[in-house]
């Protein structure tokens, strides 16, 4: 069973509520996001299939243990995941939103494997065979905060609060 957390709207208000809805919509509708890691002194970004917990406190993803992103996370588990709703059209200046989740990545333990599979495969059913591969790592970004940007200028921080 997932724990319930609250998003702390900073600052509170109507615009923050609209941005929280953008965040929830992106987490539910987007299949892929950009994972940012650091290896040595070099940043690295890669596309990952993801699924977020309903309370947005965790973002689940998987990767092969032979990838650079996995190696980077072994050395530094701090990471960011960017999701957005852009359409690559001029209207994105008014309509697009992006959310960056920051936190610490951990491997899914046996006690959390069932929840991981339930949440991840509900959104990414085509990834079942990949999850079964012996070389696939099941991972979770435990989110500290989201930074949501809309209209390329309105920025709000949402803290994940237990």
MIDOSE-1310 file (N, C-alpha, C; in nm, 2 decimals, decimal comma, always signed):
residues 162
xxxx	+0,08/-0,12/+0,00/+0,00/+0,00/+0,00/+0,09/+0,12/+0,00; +0,06/+0,22/-0,09/+0,14/+0,34/-0,09/+0,10/+0,43/+0,02; +0,21/+0,50/+0,08/+0,18/+0,60/+0,18/+0,13/+0,73/+0,11; +0,05/+0,80/+0,19/-0,01/+0,93/+0,13/+0,08/+1,04/+0,17
xxxx	+0,11/+1,13/+0,08/+0,18/+1,25/+0,10/+0,11/+1,37/+0,04; +0,14/+1,49/+0,08/+0,08/+1,61/+0,03/+0,18/+1,68/-0,05; +0,14/+1,76/-0,15/+0,22/+1,85/-0,22/+0,20/+1,99/-0,15; +0,31/+2,05/-0,11/+0,31/+2,18/-0,05/+0,32/+2,28/-0,16
xxxx	+0,21/+2,35/-0,19/+0,21/+2,45/-0,29/+0,28/+2,58/-0,24; +0,39/+2,62/-0,31/+0,47/+2,73/-0,27/+0,48/+2,83/-0,39; +0,42/+2,94/-0,39/+0,32/+2,99/-0,30/+0,18/+2,93/-0,33; +0,09/+2,93/-0,23/-0,04/+2,88/-0,25/-0,12/+2,97/-0,34
xxxx	-0,23/+2,92/-0,40/-0,32/+3,00/-0,48/-0,37/+2,93/-0,60; -0,45/+3,01/-0,68/-0,51/+2,95/-0,80/-0,41/+2,91/-0,90; -0,31/+2,99/-0,93/-0,21/+2,95/-1,03/-0,13/+2,83/-0,98; -0,10/+2,82/-0,86/-0,03/+2,70/-0,81/-0,12/+2,57/-0,83
xxxx	-0,25/+2,59/-0,80/-0,34/+2,48/-0,82/-0,35/+2,43/-0,97; -0,34/+2,53/-1,06/-0,34/+2,50/-1,20/-0,22/+2,42/-1,24; -0,10/+2,47/-1,18/+0,02/+2,40/-1,21/+0,03/+2,26/-1,15; -0,03/+2,25/-1,04/-0,03/+2,11/-0,98/-0,11/+2,02/-1,07
xxxx	-0,22/+2,07/-1,13/-0,30/+1,99/-1,22/-0,22/+1,96/-1,34; -0,14/+2,05/-1,40/-0,05/+2,02/-1,51/+0,04/+1,91/-1,47; +0,10/+1,92/-1,35/+0,19/+1,81/-1,31/+0,12/+1,68/-1,30; +0,01/+1,67/-1,24/-0,07/+1,54/-1,23/-0,10/+1,49/-1,37
xxxx	-0,14/+1,58/-1,46/-0,18/+1,54/-1,60/-0,06/+1,48/-1,67; +0,06/+1,55/-1,66/+0,18/+1,50/-1,72/+0,22/+1,37/-1,67; +0,22/+1,35/-1,54/+0,26/+1,23/-1,48/+0,17/+1,11/-1,52; +0,04/+1,14/-1,55/-0,05/+1,04/-1,59/-0,05/+1,01/-1,74
xxxx	-0,02/+1,11/-1,82/-0,04/+1,10/-1,97/+0,09/+1,07/-2,04; +0,20/+1,12/-1,99/+0,33/+1,11/-2,07/+0,39/+0,97/-2,04; +0,44/+0,91/-2,15/+0,50/+0,77/-2,13/+0,65/+0,78/-2,10; +0,71/+0,89/-2,14/+0,85/+0,90/-2,13/+0,89/+1,03/-2,07
xxxx	+1,01/+1,03/-2,00/+1,06/+1,15/-1,94/+1,21/+1,14/-1,95; +1,28/+1,25/-1,92/+1,43/+1,26/-1,93/+1,48/+1,25/-1,79; +1,57/+1,15/-1,77/+1,64/+1,12/-1,65/+1,77/+1,19/-1,66; +1,81/+1,27/-1,56/+1,94/+1,34/-1,55/+2,02/+1,28/-1,44
xxxx	+2,14/+1,24/-1,47/+2,23/+1,19/-1,37/+2,36/+1,26/-1,38; +2,46/+1,22/-1,29/+2,59/+1,28/-1,30/+2,69/+1,16/-1,28; +2,78/+1,15/-1,37/+2,89/+1,05/-1,36/+3,02/+1,12/-1,36; +3,10/+1,11/-1,25/+3,22/+1,19/-1,24/+3,18/+1,33/-1,23
xxxx	+3,23/+1,41/-1,32/+3,20/+1,55/-1,33/+3,11/+1,59/-1,45; +3,06/+1,49/-1,51/+2,98/+1,51/-1,64/+2,83/+1,48/-1,61; +2,74/+1,57/-1,65/+2,60/+1,54/-1,65/+2,56/+1,45/-1,76; +2,46/+1,38/-1,75/+2,41/+1,29/-1,85/+2,26/+1,28/-1,85
xxxx	+2,20/+1,29/-1,97/+2,05/+1,28/-1,98/+2,01/+1,17/-2,07; +1,90/+1,10/-2,03/+1,86/+0,99/-2,11/+1,71/+0,97/-2,10; +1,64/+0,92/-2,20/+1,50/+0,90/-2,20/+1,47/+0,77/-2,12; +1,37/+0,77/-2,04/+1,32/+0,65/-1,97/+1,17/+0,65/-1,98
xxxx	+1,12/+0,53/-1,98/+0,97/+0,50/-1,96/+0,95/+0,51/-1,81; +0,84/+0,58/-1,77/+0,82/+0,60/-1,62/+0,68/+0,58/-1,58; +0,65/+0,57/-1,46/+0,52/+0,58/-1,40/+0,53/+0,64/-1,26; +0,44/+0,73/-1,23/+0,45/+0,80/-1,10/+0,34/+0,73/-1,00
xxxx	+0,37/+0,73/-0,88/+0,27/+0,69/-0,78/+0,16/+0,79/-0,78; +0,04/+0,75/-0,73/-0,07/+0,84/-0,73/-0,05/+0,97/-0,65; +0,03/+0,96/-0,55/+0,06/+1,08/-0,46/+0,18/+1,16/-0,51; +0,24/+1,11/-0,62/+0,35/+1,18/-0,69/+0,48/+1,18/-0,61
xxxx	+0,49/+1,10/-0,50/+0,61/+1,10/-0,41/+0,72/+1,01/-0,47; +0,68/+0,92/-0,57/+0,78/+0,83/-0,62/+0,76/+0,82/-0,77; +0,87/+0,82/-0,85/+0,86/+0,79/-0,99/+0,94/+0,67/-1,02; +0,87/+0,57/-1,08/+0,93/+0,44/-1,10/+0,98/+0,43/-1,24
xxxx	+1,10/+0,37/-1,26/+1,15/+0,34/-1,40/+1,24/+0,22/-1,39; +1,29/+0,18/-1,50/+1,38/+0,06/-1,51/+1,48/+0,09/-1,62; +1,59/+0,02/-1,60/+1,70/+0,03/-1,70/+1,79/-0,10/-1,69; +1,86/-0,12/-1,79/+1,96/-0,23/-1,79/+2,07/-0,19/-1,70
xxxx	+2,13/-0,29/-1,63/+2,24/-0,26/-1,54/+2,37/-0,23/-1,61; +2,37/-0,24/-1,74/+2,49/-0,21/-1,82/+2,49/-0,07/-1,88; +2,39/+0,01/-1,84/+2,38/+0,14/-1,90/+2,46/+0,25/-1,82; +2,50/+0,35/-1,89/+2,57/+0,46/-1,82/+2,48/+0,52/-1,71
xxxx	+2,35/+0,54/-1,74/+2,26/+0,60/-1,63/+2,27/+0,51/-1,51; +2,26/+0,38/-1,52/+2,27/+0,29/-1,40/+2,40/+0,31/-1,33; +2,51/+0,31/-1,41/+2,64/+0,33/-1,35/+2,65/+0,46/-1,28; +2,60/+0,57/-1,34/+2,60/+0,70/-1,28/+2,52/+0,70/-1,14
xxxx	+2,41/+0,63/-1,14/+2,33/+0,63/-1,02/+2,39/+0,55/-0,91; +2,47/+0,45/-0,95/+2,55/+0,37/-0,85/+2,65/+0,46/-0,78; +2,71/+0,56/-0,85/+2,81/+0,65/-0,79/+2,74/+0,77/-0,72; +2,63/+0,81/-0,77/+2,56/+0,93/-0,72/+2,41/+0,91/-0,74
xxxx	+2,34/+0,87/-0,63/+2,19/+0,84/-0,65/+2,10/+0,97/-0,66; +2,16/+1,09/-0,65/+2,08/+1,21/-0,67/+2,05/+1,22/-0,82; +1,93/+1,25/-0,85/+1,89/+1,26/-0,99/+1,77/+1,36/-1,01; +1,74/+1,39/-1,14/+1,63/+1,47/-1,17/+1,56/+1,40/-1,29
xxxx	+1,43/+1,41/-1,29/+1,35/+1,36/-1,40/+1,26/+1,47/-1,45; +1,27/+1,50/-1,58/+1,19/+1,61/-1,65/+1,08/+1,54/-1,73; +0,96/+1,59/-1,71/+0,85/+1,55/-1,79/+0,78/+1,67/-1,85; +0,73/+1,67/-1,96/+0,66/+1,79/-2,02/+0,55/+1,75/-2,11
xxxx	+0,47/+1,85/-2,15/+0,36/+1,82/-2,24/+0,37/+1,90/-2,37; +0,49/+1,93/-2,41/+0,50/+2,01/-2,54/+0,45/+1,93/-2,66; +0,41/+2,01/-2,76/+0,37/+1,95/-2,88/+0,46/+1,98/-3,00; +0,56/+2,06/-2,97/+0,65/+2,11/-3,07/+0,59/+2,20/-3,17
xxxx	+0,49/+2,28/-3,12/+0,42/+2,38/-3,20/+0,44/+2,52/-3,14; +0,42/+2,62/-3,21/+0,43/+2,76/-3,16/+0,34/+2,79/-3,04; +0,23/+2,72/-3,03/+0,14/+2,74/-2,92/+0,20/+2,69/-2,79; +0,31/+2,62/-2,79/+0,37/+2,58/-2,67/+0,41/+2,70/-2,58
xxxx	+0,44/+2,81/-2,65/+0,48/+2,93/-2,57/+0,37/+2,96/-2,47; +0,24/+2,94/-2,50/+0,13/+2,96/-2,41/+0,09/+2,84/-2,33; +0,10/+2,72/-2,39/+0,03/+2,61/-2,34/+0,12/+2,50/-2,27; +0,24/+2,50/-2,31/+0,33/+2,39/-2,26/+0,37/+2,41/-2,11
xxxx	+0,38/+2,30/-2,05/+0,43/+2,30/-1,91/+0,54/+2,19/-1,90; +0,63/+2,21/-1,81/+0,73/+2,11/-1,78/+0,75/+2,10/-1,63; +0,78/+1,98/-1,58/+0,80/+1,96/-1,44/+0,93/+1,88/-1,42; +1,01/+1,93/-1,33/+1,14/+1,86/-1,30/+1,12/+1,81/-1,15
xxxx	+1,13/+1,68/-1,14/+1,13/+1,61/-1,01/+1,28/+1,59/-0,97; +1,31/+1,63/-0,84/+1,44/+1,60/-0,79/+1,43/+1,51/-0,67; +1,54/+1,43/-0,65/+1,54/+1,34/-0,54/+1,65/+1,24/-0,54; +1,63/+1,13/-0,48/+1,73/+1,03/-0,47/+1,67/+0,90/-0,52
xxxx	+1,75/+0,83/-0,60/+1,71/+0,70/-0,66/+1,75/+0,59/-0,58; +1,66/+0,49/-0,56/+1,70/+0,37/-0,49/+1,65/+0,25/-0,57; +1,71/+0,14/-0,55/+1,67/+0,01/-0,61/+1,54/-0,03/-0,54; +1,45/-0,09/-0,61/+1,33/-0,15/-0,55/+1,36/-0,28/-0,48
xxxx	+1,33/-0,28/-0,35/+1,36/-0,40/-0,27/+1,24/-0,50/-0,29; +1,26/-0,62/-0,24/+1,16/-0,73/-0,26/+1,03/-0,68/-0,19; +1,03/-0,61/-0,08/+0,91/-0,56/-0,02/+0,83/-0,46/-0,09; +0,89/-0,40/-0,19/+0,82/-0,30/-0,27/+0,80/-0,34/-0,42
xxxx	+0,85/-0,46/-0,45/+0,84/-0,51/-0,59/+0,70/-0,52/-0,64; +0,60/-0,56/-0,56/+0,47/-0,58/-0,61/+0,40/-0,44/-0,64; +0,43/-0,34/-0,56/+0,38/-0,21/-0,59/+0,44/-0,15/-0,71; +0,57/-0,17/-0,73/+0,65/-0,12/-0,85/+0,58/-0,18/-0,97
xxxx	+0,56/-0,31/-0,97/+0,51/-0,38/-1,09/+0,37/-0,33/-1,12; +0,29/-0,32/-1,02/+0,15/-0,28/-1,04/+0,14/-0,14/-1,10; +0,21/-0,04/-1,04/+0,21/+0,10/-1,09/+0,28/+0,11/-1,23; +0,39/+0,05/-1,24/+0,47/+0,06/-1,37/+0,40/-0,01/-1,48
xxxx	+0,35/-0,13/-1,47/+0,29/-0,20/-1,58/+0,15/-0,15/-1,61; +0,08/-0,09/-1,52/-0,05/-0,03/-1,55/-0,03/+0,08/-1,65; +0,08/+0,15/-1,65/+0,11/+0,26/-1,74/+0,19/+0,21/-1,86; +0,28/+0,12/-1,84/+0,37/+0,07/-1,94/+0,36/-0,08/-1,97
xxxx	+0,24/-0,13/-2,01/+0,22/-0,27/-2,02/+0,31/-0,34/-2,12; +0,36/-0,26/-2,22/+0,45/-0,31/-2,32/+0,59/-0,34/-2,27; +0,62/-0,30/-2,14/+0,75/-0,32/-2,08/+0,77/-0,45/-2,00; +0,67/-0,53/-2,00/+0,67/-0,65/-1,92/+0,79/-0,74/-1,94
xxxx	+0,82/-0,77/-2,07/+0,93/-0,86/-2,10/+1,06/-0,80/-2,06; +1,08/-0,66/-2,07/+1,20/-0,60/-2,03/+1,21/-0,61/-1,88; +1,11/-0,59/-1,80/+1,11/-0,60/-1,66/+1,16/-0,74/-1,61; +1,12/-0,84/-1,69/+1,16/-0,98/-1,65/+1,31/-1,01/-1,68
xxxx	+1,37/-0,94/-1,76/+1,51/-0,97/-1,79/+1,60/-0,96/-1,67; +1,69/-1,06/-1,65/+1,77/-1,06/-1,53/+1,86/-0,95/-1,51; +1,89/-0,88/-1,62/+1,98/-0,76/-1,62/+1,91/-0,63/-1,60; +1,78/-0,63/-1,58/+1,70/-0,51/-1,56/+1,69/-0,47/-1,42
xxxx	+1,73/-0,34/-1,39/+1,72/-0,29/-1,26/+1,58/-0,22/-1,24; +1,51/-0,24/-1,14/+1,39/-0,17/-1,11/+1,42/-0,06/-1,01; +1,39/+0,06/-1,04/+1,43/+0,18/-0,97/+1,32/+0,27/-0,93; +1,35/+0,36/-0,83/+1,25/+0,45/-0,79/+1,32/+0,58/-0,75
xxxx	+1,27/+0,69/-0,81/+1,31/+0,83/-0,76/+1,22/+0,87/-0,65; +1,27/+0,88/-0,53/+1,20/+0,93/-0,42/+1,20/+1,08/-0,42; +1,09/+1,14/-0,46/+1,09/+1,28/-0,49/+1,09/+1,37/-0,37; +1,18/+1,47/-0,37/+1,19/+1,57/-0,27/+1,10/+1,69/-0,30
xxxx	+1,11/+1,73/-0,43/+1,03/+1,84/-0,48/+1,02/+1,84/-0,63; +0,91/+1,91/-0,68/+0,89/+1,93/-0,82/+0,90/+2,08/-0,85; +0,96/+2,11/-0,96/+0,96/+2,25/-1,01/+0,89/+2,25/-1,14; +0,77/+2,32/-1,14/+0,68/+2,32/-1,25/+0,69/+2,45/-1,31
xxxx	+0,70/+2,45/-1,45/+0,71/+2,58/-1,52/+0,61/+2,58/-1,63; +0,54/+2,69/-1,64/+0,44/+2,70/-1,75/+0,46/+2,84/-1,82; +0,42/+2,85/-1,94/+0,43/+2,97/-2,02/+0,58/+3,02/-2,02; +0,67/+2,93/-2,00/+0,82/+2,96/-2,00/+0,86/+3,07/-1,90
xxxx	+0,77/+3,10/-1,80/+0,81/+3,20/-1,70/+0,75/+3,17/-1,56; +0,64/+3,11/-1,55/+0,58/+3,09/-1,42/+0,64/+2,96/-1,36; +0,70/+2,98/-1,25/+0,77/+2,86/-1,18/+0,72/+2,85/-1,04; +0,68/+2,73/-1,01/+0,64/+2,70/-0,87/+0,71/+2,57/-0,82
xxxx	+0,74/+2,57/-0,70/+0,80/+2,46/-0,63/+0,69/+2,39/-0,55; +0,69/+2,25/-0,57/+0,60/+2,17/-0,49/+0,68/+2,08/-0,41; +0,68/+2,09/-0,28/+0,75/+2,00/-0,19/+0,67/+1,88/-0,16; +0,73/+1,76/-0,16/+0,66/+1,64/-0,12/+0,67/+1,63/+0,03
xx	+0,56/+1,64/+0,10/+0,55/+1,64/+0,24/+0,48/+1,52/+0,29; +0,55/+1,44/+0,38/+0,48/+1,32/+0,44/+0,37/+1,35/+0,53
